[in-house]
Amino acid sequence: MELRSYIIRRLLLLIPVLFGVSMFIFGITMLFSPTQRATLYISDPRQLADLPAVIELYGLDQPVWSQFTTWLGQVLSGNLGWSKVVGMPVWEAIWHYLPATLELAIFATPAIIFLGILFGTTAAAHKDTLVDHGTRVGAIVGWSLPTFWLGLILLMVFYGIFRGFLPPDRLSVQMNIMVNSAEFIRYTHINTIDAILNLNGPVLLDALRHLILPVITLSVVNVAFIMRLMRSSMLEALGKGYVLTARAKGLPERVVVNKHARRNALIPVITISGYLFAALANGVVITETIFIYKGIGWWAWQAALNLDIPAILGFALFNAVLFVLVNLVVDILYTRVDPRVRLGGTVQ
Amino acid sequence: MSDWKFMARQLIRNPLSLMGIIIIVVFAIIAIFAPLIAPTPEGHRNPYMIPHEGYSVTPRPPSEEHIFGTTQGQYDIFYGCIWGTRSAFHIGLVVIGVVLLTGIVLGSLSGYFGGLLDEVIMRITDIFLAFPALILAMAIVAALGPSLKSIMIALATVSWPSYARLIRGDILQVREEDYIEASRGLGASSMRVILRHALPNAIYPTLVMASLDIGAIVLAAAALSFLGLGVPEGYADWGQLVSFARNWIVGPPGDPLKYWYAVTIPGLFILFFVLGWNLLGDAFRDILDPRLARR
């Protein structure tokens, strides 16, 4: 019962945040002239020809508050405006490009979590040994790497030296034709999943080949981050009384580390899943830009370069809403994992 | 004060943080003596614009005259990297200064007075923290029009809320202490209590940690400028130098590494700059972390 009221309270708290977020985005749009803002309301290319009519229709010369309510109404009904770089409505563009980005995330997220936890545990279990120092230095360097530069260096090596071994883009030309042909059914638009569902080996291999470098680029920084957190969390757990007890009753070190210490050390790591989402959202923009991997990050980059304001603001709004929801889910999960967290306590 | 001495000794003893200090000092020297290390050619008006001879797009390899070679558009990579150090410090110091000031003012007002003011300020930080930082920064730069100033405004806008929260938390911790009560009892004004008693006892660690975030700020600025959302073409900036090299990742057949210098060298400058600050920051975190201390 307590959990239910907690969830309800958190959901209610979302309203002012999302309202504030939309007000902030709207505030940015007010930097522009009515003619520029008109594209925020367009859902059909024919309207572009007659912008004064659009200004009239949505009252873009009206007082700010009435404009805000009009805009909010449009956003809530799914009209985020017209993205000129890709020539489609913003909302449609998001759905069009999302599967590619999801594909990246599907591969990167487990890799990040698994490797981060593994390295962190190992470093902590061997505190102040060569292994520990090595992983720590690795983590700091990884954490300091400019993602965009890492991606370019990887391309230089695996696309340049090993002639075209791991190429940019999402699929090679022939595979692209195959994917878009009639006999290949696009269930999800996520290439690897579609290839498996269509039992198409070549497409699957090709898609994976194109995924390796982007996934590495996206993962390195975040593995370093989780590893650092996991290490200090593990060190704290290893100093606890129950670890001493476990060791005293003669359990093998492996069991003490993996079962007793690690499970408790994982709790703080869960709290940063929200952070991980934000890091991935930021990371895909850079990763997709380098590898010309056409997902929403690539689209956002194109939009920002060409001052496609509806697209970039729609993208920011979309990410903010997702981020807020992810944080909500993480907080709720947290109360399940760690019963010590007081539900009625401070909600931050 | 002995705390500070203890801390300084720890930093110098630890090889990693000592390396961080050395890296930062080297970069500071490069920035200060940039006009001597890479003299601006005669008749070149703005020293922050990289000189270039001709407009040929193909990068040229390192030579006597251009020791790091030239990148796309014949911009001298050595000059760009050296003066780019100044740009990096400029961006990092300005942004961290603005962010800390905003954070201290809003955070201490929020933490000290509490109540409605606290609620309002915290809800505002919620709004800013609802966005993934780089994406919000991108949107702001795009809206303001790409320029160095826009990058700095965008980065300051996305980073102040977390500092305001940190400082608020620090102030909350000391607010109920006896010495605060005592100075209040003596009739000190709120301003005086905050400035003379609460802040000095609460925020030094936060302040130190925050100023080491310069590395992260410079990294974010480099990313924005790599994406093409930032400095004007030819401005001495590491991120832009890397983006110039984007078309020259792979050389002609038979010589795939022909243009290695164009992408590698500016990237190494970014990496080492950020690494220096992070090494120092990491050591500080360990020293300040009470859970790991003296074990």
Interface residues (C-beta under 8 A of the other chain):
Chain A: P16 V17 L18 G20 V21 M23 F24 I25 I28 L31 F32 R136 V137 I140 V141 W143 S144 L145 P146 T147 F148 W149 L152 I153 L155 M156 Y159 G160 I161 R163 R228 S232 L235 E236 G239 F277 A278 A279 A281 N282 V285 I286 T289 I290 A300 W301 A303 A304 L305 L307 I309 I312 L313 F315 A316 N319 A320 F323 V324
Chain B: L16 R123 I124 D126 I127 F128 A130 F131 P132 A133 L134 I135 L136 M138 A139 I140 V141 A142 A143 L144 G145 G215 L219 A222 A223 F226 L227 G228 L229 G239 V242 S243 A245 R246 I249 V250 G251 P253 P256 L257 W260 V263 T264 G267 I270 L271 V274 L275 N278 L279 D282 D289 R291 L292 R295
